[in-house]
Amino acid sequence: MLRLLNSKLRRLCSTLRRSIRRRSNPPLVRLVKPKPNGNHVQPHPRFDAAAGGGSGGAIRVATFNAALFSVAPPVSEAEAHRSHSPGKPNSFFSDAAARPKSILKASKLKTCRPKPKLRVSINLPEDEISLLKNMQTRMVSSGEGRPVVMSDSSRGEDSRCSSSRTVSQVLRELKVDILALQDVKADEENDMQPLSDLARALGMNYVFADSWAPQFGNAILSRWPIKKWNVQKLLDNSDFRNVLQATIDVPGAGDVNFYCTHLDHLDEDRRTNQINAITESNGEPHLLAGCLNSLCDADYSTERWTDIVKYYQEIGKPRPRADVMRLMKSKKYMDARDFAGECESVVIRAKGQSVQGTCRYGTRMDYLLASPTFPYEFVPGSYAVYSSQGTSDHHIVKADLVKRKDAACQSDKINRHKPSKVMRMTDPSSSRGVWLMPIK
């Protein structure tokens, strides 16, 4: 009897010890992976997965304000038809629960959908500010007085949206690995179209977050798995803006924390508070991409800045300021523009400024900024502004990244001093899947 009781006690103690060990280990999380499709695009030869980001392989990142796809469609009708053929998935996520949830779903502050309006193509011989200045000069010299201020509806049909390209065609030529999109439409009731159509056509994974209105907001697209994501509301309930944060698993290089945001379009003080919320809420190293709706005064001569201020006043926009970029520089963020290469000639560079314009005013409002401790660095000469070819009222800003050598050395040093054990687990849903989980 005593022997039997002793045996039961030993089994009970063993069971308790195993339970305690399980609780001390980190949980195993199964990632939701995109289903393969016939249009999947493999990483192009520029990126060498075996070499990794620190040994010559470059990661191409970009940001693009897509203007709600109202200027040009995300994909052609033929591509849209192919992507929704019977038997093919309508979304990269296997179920609706896998998608990032909107932070605005419970909000009653703004529920109406904006009506897309015709946008002005910025593929013009000059930007709008220079066009108006030259027109005023001609009118004054001829004694006819001041002209009417230009607007979207006063330009005539030739200058309105008439792109023969689709967004997917333009982006495919650029061969981007990680892409931040602002002002995109993703209709949850219609399988996240048209954003899902664009992602499928490019062969990329995506995450999306409503921003300034339901079904309209920010998105991040990636050729590689998106390990995790988060949507951070910037200010209080009166602020509809957010920052979409994603961690990309780049093969052979490591994780890339990639943030996408679109700041307020009217108030520089509000933009400054929004950017403060982004930089102070999370200490992880990251790349911030998006339309900041703010200028950098170092980009422009005094004369050019005067013209910009005058134009903003005449069209009723708030006086331009550069507080946001001054703040980012004070926080030691690296501006990709400091690694500029040659840009396409069609992209506007106005007289009196040292950068290509990224919007129809010929000014720079779209940025790629790396936090001070970001383990990747911009490749010299890789920054460029590419023409959107009439598919938006913004152009595309891109740059290439490589792993910093000092970051790689630091990582090796940590790994040498802190060896880790690995537990091997088989994924029951796959005959080949093996999950690796570190044991502390």
C-alpha positions as CSV (number, residue, x, y, z in Angstrom):
1,M,0.0,0.0,0.0
2,L,2.8,2.4,0.9
3,R,4.6,1.5,-2.3
4,L,1.5,2.3,-4.4
5,L,1.0,5.6,-2.6
6,N,4.6,6.6,-3.1
7,S,4.3,5.9,-6.8
8,K,1.2,8.1,-7.1
9,L,2.9,10.9,-5.3
10,R,6.0,10.8,-7.6
11,R,3.7,10.9,-10.7
12,L,1.8,13.9,-9.2
13,C,5.1,15.8,-8.5
14,S,6.3,15.1,-12.0
15,T,3.1,16.4,-13.5
16,L,3.3,19.6,-11.4
17,R,6.9,20.2,-12.5
18,R,6.1,19.9,-16.2
19,S,3.2,22.3,-15.8
20,I,5.4,24.9,-14.1
21,R,8.0,24.6,-16.9
22,R,5.3,25.1,-19.6
23,R,4.1,28.3,-18.0
24,S,7.6,29.7,-17.8
25,N,8.2,29.2,-21.5
26,P,7.0,31.8,-24.1
27,P,3.8,30.7,-26.0
28,L,4.1,29.3,-29.4
29,V,2.2,31.4,-32.0
30,R,1.2,30.0,-35.3
31,L,1.5,32.6,-38.1
32,V,-1.2,33.0,-40.7
33,K,0.6,32.7,-44.0
34,P,-0.7,33.8,-47.4
35,K,-2.0,31.2,-49.8
36,P,0.1,30.8,-52.9
37,N,-1.3,32.0,-56.2
38,G,-0.2,32.0,-59.8
39,N,0.8,35.7,-59.8
40,H,3.2,35.4,-56.9
41,V,6.4,37.4,-57.6
42,Q,9.7,36.1,-56.1
43,P,12.2,38.6,-54.7
44,H,14.2,39.9,-57.7
45,P,17.9,39.1,-58.2
46,R,19.0,42.4,-56.6
47,F,18.3,40.8,-53.2
48,D,20.4,37.8,-52.3
49,A,18.7,36.0,-49.5
50,A,21.8,33.9,-48.9
51,A,24.0,37.0,-48.6
52,G,21.6,38.8,-46.3
53,G,21.3,42.6,-45.8
54,G,24.7,42.9,-44.3
55,S,26.7,41.2,-47.1
56,G,25.6,43.1,-50.2
57,G,21.9,42.2,-50.4
58,A,19.7,45.3,-50.6
59,I,16.1,45.7,-49.5
60,R,14.1,48.2,-51.5
61,V,11.6,50.2,-49.6
62,A,9.2,52.8,-50.8
63,T,6.2,55.1,-49.9
64,F,3.3,56.1,-52.1
65,N,0.2,58.1,-51.5
66,A,-2.3,56.3,-53.8
67,A,-5.0,59.0,-53.8
68,L,-7.7,56.4,-53.0
69,F,-7.1,54.8,-56.4
70,S,-9.4,57.5,-57.8
71,V,-6.9,58.7,-60.4
72,A,-6.0,55.3,-61.8
73,P,-7.2,51.8,-61.0
74,P,-5.0,49.6,-58.9
75,V,-5.1,46.8,-61.5
76,S,-6.4,46.3,-65.0
77,E,-9.7,44.7,-65.6
78,A,-8.0,41.6,-67.0
79,E,-5.9,41.3,-63.8
80,A,-8.9,41.8,-61.6
81,H,-10.8,39.1,-63.5
82,R,-8.0,36.6,-63.2
83,S,-7.5,37.2,-59.5
84,H,-11.2,36.5,-58.7
85,S,-11.6,33.4,-60.9
86,P,-13.3,30.4,-59.2
87,G,-11.0,28.5,-56.9
88,K,-8.6,31.3,-56.1
89,P,-8.5,33.0,-52.7
90,N,-9.9,36.6,-52.5
91,S,-7.6,37.6,-49.8
92,F,-4.0,36.8,-48.6
93,F,-5.5,36.2,-45.1
94,S,-7.3,32.9,-44.7
95,D,-10.1,34.5,-42.6
96,A,-11.4,37.9,-41.6
97,A,-10.2,37.4,-38.0
98,A,-6.6,37.4,-39.2
99,R,-6.7,40.9,-40.6
100,P,-5.8,43.9,-38.4
101,K,-8.9,45.4,-36.8
102,S,-9.8,49.0,-37.4
103,I,-9.5,51.4,-34.5
104,L,-12.5,53.4,-35.8
105,K,-15.2,50.6,-36.0
106,A,-16.7,51.7,-32.7
107,S,-16.4,55.4,-33.3
108,K,-19.4,57.5,-34.3
109,L,-17.3,60.6,-35.0
110,K,-17.0,60.1,-38.7
111,T,-18.8,57.3,-40.5
112,C,-19.6,58.7,-43.9
113,R,-17.5,57.7,-46.8
114,P,-15.9,60.6,-48.8
115,K,-16.7,60.8,-52.4
116,P,-13.6,60.5,-54.5
117,K,-13.0,63.6,-56.7
118,L,-10.9,64.1,-59.8
119,R,-7.3,64.7,-58.9
120,V,-4.7,66.7,-60.8
121,S,-1.9,64.8,-62.4
122,I,1.5,66.1,-61.4
123,N,3.2,65.1,-64.6
124,L,3.3,68.7,-65.7
125,P,6.1,70.7,-67.2
126,E,6.1,72.8,-64.0
127,D,4.5,72.4,-60.6
128,E,1.4,74.4,-59.7
129,I,3.3,77.1,-57.8
130,S,5.7,77.8,-60.6
131,L,2.8,77.7,-63.2
132,L,0.9,80.3,-61.2
133,K,3.9,82.5,-60.7
134,N,4.8,82.5,-64.4
135,M,1.1,83.1,-65.4
136,Q,1.0,86.1,-63.0
137,T,4.2,87.5,-64.5
138,R,2.8,87.3,-68.0
139,M,-0.5,88.8,-67.0
140,V,1.1,91.7,-65.1
141,S,3.5,92.4,-68.0
142,S,0.6,92.6,-70.4
143,G,-1.4,94.9,-68.1
144,E,-4.3,92.4,-67.7
145,G,-4.1,92.2,-63.9
146,R,-4.0,89.1,-61.7
147,P,-5.4,85.8,-63.0
148,V,-7.9,83.5,-61.2
149,V,-6.2,81.1,-58.8
150,M,-6.1,77.6,-60.3
151,S,-8.1,74.7,-58.9
152,D,-8.8,71.1,-59.8
153,S,-11.9,72.2,-61.7
154,S,-10.4,75.1,-63.6
155,R,-7.7,73.3,-65.5
156,G,-9.7,71.7,-68.3
157,E,-10.0,68.1,-69.3
158,D,-6.4,67.7,-70.6
159,S,-4.9,68.2,-67.1
160,R,-7.3,65.9,-65.3
161,C,-6.7,62.3,-64.5
162,S,-6.2,60.5,-67.8
163,S,-3.5,57.9,-66.9
164,S,-3.3,54.9,-69.2
165,R,-1.3,53.0,-66.6
166,T,-2.5,51.1,-63.5
167,V,-0.9,51.5,-60.1
168,S,0.2,47.8,-60.2
169,Q,2.0,48.4,-63.5
170,V,3.9,51.4,-62.2
171,L,4.9,49.7,-58.9
172,R,5.9,46.4,-60.6
173,E,8.5,48.3,-62.7
174,L,10.0,49.7,-59.4
175,K,10.5,46.2,-57.9
176,V,9.8,47.2,-54.3
177,D,10.3,44.7,-51.5
178,I,8.4,46.6,-48.7
179,L,5.9,49.3,-49.6
180,A,4.0,51.9,-47.4
181,L,0.7,53.1,-49.0
182,Q,-1.4,56.0,-47.8
183,D,-4.9,57.0,-48.9
184,V,-5.8,53.5,-50.0
185,K,-9.3,52.0,-50.2
186,A,-9.9,48.5,-48.8
187,D,-13.6,47.6,-48.6
188,E,-14.0,45.0,-45.9
189,E,-17.4,44.0,-47.2
190,N,-15.9,43.2,-50.5
191,D,-12.9,41.1,-49.6
192,M,-10.7,44.2,-48.9
193,Q,-10.8,45.2,-52.6
194,P,-9.3,47.1,-54.3
195,L,-6.2,46.9,-52.0
196,S,-6.3,43.1,-52.1
197,D,-6.3,43.2,-55.9
198,L,-3.2,45.3,-55.9
199,A,-1.4,43.1,-53.3
200,R,-2.3,40.0,-55.3
201,A,-1.1,41.5,-58.6
202,L,2.3,42.4,-57.0
203,G,2.6,39.0,-55.2
204,M,2.8,40.7,-51.8
205,N,1.4,40.2,-48.3
206,Y,-0.4,43.1,-46.8
207,V,-1.9,44.6,-43.6
208,F,-4.3,47.5,-43.6
209,A,-5.7,49.9,-41.0
210,D,-8.5,52.4,-41.3
211,S,-7.3,55.9,-40.7
212,W,-9.2,59.1,-41.5
213,A,-12.4,57.2,-42.5
214,P,-13.7,53.7,-42.4
215,Q,-12.3,51.5,-45.2
216,F,-9.8,54.3,-46.1
217,G,-6.4,54.5,-44.6
218,N,-2.8,53.1,-44.5
219,A,-1.4,49.8,-45.7
220,I,1.9,48.0,-45.7
221,L,2.8,45.5,-48.5
222,S,5.7,43.1,-48.2
223,R,7.2,40.3,-50.4
224,W,8.2,38.5,-47.2
225,P,6.1,37.3,-44.2
226,I,4.7,40.0,-41.9
227,K,5.4,38.5,-38.5
228,K,3.3,40.9,-36.5
229,W,1.5,44.2,-36.8
230,N,0.0,46.9,-34.6
231,V,-2.2,50.0,-35.1
232,Q,-1.4,52.9,-32.9
233,K,-3.9,55.8,-32.6
234,L,-1.9,59.0,-32.4
235,L,-3.8,61.4,-30.2
236,D,-7.3,61.4,-28.6
237,N,-10.7,60.4,-29.9
238,S,-10.9,63.5,-32.1
239,D,-7.9,62.4,-34.1
240,F,-8.6,59.9,-36.9
241,R,-4.9,59.5,-37.9
242,N,-2.8,56.5,-36.9
243,V,0.5,54.7,-37.5
244,L,0.5,51.2,-38.9
245,Q,3.4,49.2,-37.5
246,A,4.6,45.9,-39.0
247,T,7.6,43.6,-38.4
248,I,8.8,42.1,-41.7
249,D,10.8,38.8,-41.6
250,V,13.5,39.4,-44.2
251,P,15.3,36.1,-45.1
252,G,19.0,36.1,-44.4
253,A,18.9,39.6,-42.9
254,G,16.5,39.7,-39.9
255,D,13.5,41.7,-38.9
256,V,12.6,45.1,-40.3
257,N,10.3,47.3,-38.2
258,F,8.4,49.3,-40.8
259,Y,5.9,52.0,-39.9
260,C,3.4,53.7,-42.2
261,T,1.6,56.9,-41.4
262,H,-0.3,59.9,-42.9
263,L,-0.3,63.0,-40.8
264,D,-2.9,65.8,-40.6
265,H,-3.2,67.9,-43.7
266,L,-4.0,71.3,-42.2
267,D,-2.4,72.0,-38.8
268,E,1.4,71.9,-38.2
269,D,0.9,71.9,-34.4
270,R,-1.3,68.9,-34.6
271,R,1.2,67.2,-37.0
272,T,4.0,67.9,-34.4
273,N,2.0,66.2,-31.7
274,Q,1.2,63.3,-33.9
275,I,4.9,62.7,-34.8
276,N,5.8,63.0,-31.1
277,A,3.3,60.3,-30.3
278,I,4.9,58.0,-32.9
279,T,8.5,58.6,-31.8
280,E,7.9,58.5,-28.1
281,S,5.5,55.6,-27.7
282,N,7.8,52.9,-28.9
283,G,11.5,52.6,-28.4
284,E,12.1,49.8,-31.0
285,P,14.3,50.8,-34.0
286,H,12.2,51.4,-37.1
287,L,11.8,53.0,-40.5
288,L,9.0,55.6,-40.7
289,A,7.5,56.0,-44.1
290,G,4.6,58.1,-45.4
291,C,3.1,61.4,-46.2
292,L,3.9,63.8,-43.4
293,N,2.2,66.8,-45.1
294,S,5.0,69.0,-43.8
295,L,8.0,70.7,-45.5
296,C,11.7,70.7,-44.7
297,D,12.9,74.4,-45.0
298,A,16.4,73.2,-45.8
299,D,15.1,71.9,-49.2
300,Y,14.2,75.4,-50.5
301,S,15.9,78.7,-51.2
302,T,14.5,81.9,-49.6
303,E,12.9,82.9,-52.8
304,R,11.3,79.5,-53.4
305,W,10.0,79.4,-49.8
306,T,8.4,82.9,-50.3
307,D,6.7,81.6,-53.5
308,I,5.3,78.6,-51.6
309,V,4.0,80.8,-48.7
310,K,2.4,83.1,-51.2
311,Y,0.7,80.3,-53.1
312,Y,-0.6,78.7,-50.0
313,Q,-2.2,82.0,-48.9
314,E,-3.9,82.5,-52.3
315,I,-5.5,79.0,-52.3
316,G,-6.6,79.2,-48.7
317,K,-4.1,76.7,-47.2
318,P,-2.5,77.3,-43.8
319,R,0.9,78.9,-43.9
320,P,3.6,76.2,-44.6
321,R,5.9,75.4,-41.7
322,A,8.7,73.0,-41.1
323,D,8.4,72.1,-37.4
324,V,7.9,68.4,-38.0
325,M,11.1,67.9,-39.9
326,R,13.1,70.1,-37.4
327,L,11.8,67.8,-34.7
328,M,12.8,64.7,-36.5
329,K,16.3,66.0,-37.1
330,S,16.6,66.9,-33.4
331,K,15.7,63.3,-32.6
332,K,18.5,62.2,-34.9
333,Y,16.3,60.5,-37.5
334,M,18.1,59.8,-40.7
335,D,16.5,61.2,-43.9
336,A,16.8,59.0,-46.9
337,R,17.0,62.1,-49.1
338,D,20.5,62.6,-47.7
339,F,21.4,59.5,-49.8
340,A,20.0,60.8,-53.0
341,G,20.8,59.5,-56.4
342,E,19.5,60.6,-59.8
343,C,15.8,61.0,-60.3
344,E,13.6,60.8,-63.4
345,S,13.6,64.0,-65.3
346,V,9.8,64.0,-65.5
347,V,9.7,64.5,-61.7
348,I,9.5,68.1,-60.9
349,R,12.5,70.0,-59.5
350,A,11.5,73.6,-59.2
351,K,13.9,76.5,-59.4
352,G,15.3,77.4,-56.1
353,Q,15.0,74.0,-54.4
354,S,17.4,71.1,-54.0
355,V,15.0,68.2,-54.1
356,Q,12.5,66.7,-56.5
357,G,8.9,67.4,-55.6
358,T,6.7,64.5,-54.4
359,C,3.3,66.2,-54.8
360,R,1.6,68.5,-57.4
361,Y,2.9,71.6,-55.7
362,G,6.4,70.6,-56.5
363,T,7.3,70.3,-52.8
364,R,8.5,67.3,-50.8
365,M,5.8,65.9,-48.4
366,D,6.6,62.2,-48.6
367,Y,9.5,60.8,-46.5
368,L,11.5,57.8,-45.6
369,L,13.1,58.3,-42.1
370,A,15.1,55.8,-40.1
371,S,15.3,56.0,-36.3
372,P,18.8,56.5,-34.8
373,T,19.2,52.8,-33.7
374,F,17.7,51.3,-36.8
375,P,20.0,48.3,-37.7
376,Y,19.8,49.0,-41.4
377,E,21.3,51.9,-43.3
378,F,20.5,53.6,-46.6
379,V,22.6,52.7,-49.6
380,P,24.3,55.8,-50.9
381,G,22.8,57.0,-54.2
382,S,19.7,54.8,-53.8
383,Y,17.2,57.4,-52.9
384,A,15.0,58.5,-55.8
385,V,11.7,60.0,-56.6
386,Y,9.9,58.0,-59.3
387,S,7.1,59.4,-61.4
388,S,3.7,57.9,-60.6
389,Q,3.0,58.4,-64.3
390,G,-0.4,60.0,-63.7
391,T,-1.7,57.4,-61.3
392,S,-1.8,59.7,-58.3
393,D,-1.3,63.4,-57.3
394,H,1.9,62.2,-55.5
395,H,5.0,60.5,-56.8
396,I,6.8,57.4,-55.4
397,V,9.7,57.8,-53.0
398,K,12.1,54.8,-52.8
399,A,15.5,53.9,-51.2
400,D,17.5,50.8,-50.7
401,L,18.6,49.4,-47.3
402,V,21.5,47.1,-46.1
403,K,22.3,45.7,-42.7
404,R,24.6,47.9,-40.8
405,K,28.0,46.2,-40.1
406,D,28.1,47.4,-36.5
407,A,24.6,46.1,-35.9
408,A,25.6,42.7,-37.3
409,C,28.8,42.6,-35.1
410,Q,26.8,43.6,-32.0
411,S,24.2,40.8,-32.8
412,D,27.0,38.2,-33.1
413,K,28.6,39.4,-29.9
414,I,25.3,39.0,-28.0
415,N,24.6,35.6,-29.5
416,R,28.1,34.4,-28.6
417,H,27.7,35.4,-24.9
418,K,24.1,34.2,-24.7
419,P,23.7,30.7,-26.3
420,S,20.1,29.6,-26.7
421,K,18.5,26.2,-26.8
422,V,15.9,25.3,-29.4
423,M,12.9,23.0,-29.0
424,R,11.7,21.3,-32.2
425,M,8.0,21.1,-32.8
426,T,6.1,19.8,-35.8
427,D,3.2,21.8,-37.2
428,P,0.3,19.3,-37.4
429,S,-1.2,21.2,-40.4
430,S,1.8,20.6,-42.6
431,S,3.9,17.5,-43.3
432,R,7.1,19.6,-43.5
433,G,6.4,22.5,-41.1
434,V,8.7,22.7,-38.1
435,W,8.3,25.4,-35.5
436,L,11.3,26.6,-33.5
437,M,10.8,28.2,-30.1
438,P,13.7,29.4,-27.8
439,I,13.7,28.0,-24.3
440,K,14.8,30.3,-21.5
